[in-house]
Amino acid sequence: MREKNVKICKGPGCKAWASDRIARELLEISDALDLSDVRVCRVPCMKVCGGGASIRVNGKQKIVKMKEAEEVLGALGICGDAAFARSA
């Protein structure tokens, strides 16, 4: 099974967009659903500030702006709403 990497910015701008909460929720969801292939990492400022937390999925060059853990799950190909409901 291929590992899915999520890098979440921990810079001050992204913290204002709840990057800490997003990372925490992703870890809780992946633990609850036994998604051992999902790896969540906090990284220094990505220098792409504003509009949401800066997140890089699976090493892609593009940094996307997200505001909820469900959006990250969707980018990973995991059904966000269903996964979030099962972990609650």
Buried (B, 14 or more C-beta within 10 A) or exposed (E): EEEBBBBBBBBEBBBEBBBBBBBEBBBBBBEEBEBEEBBBEEBEBBEBBEEBBBBBBEEEEEBBBBBBBBBBBBBBEBEBEEBBEEBE
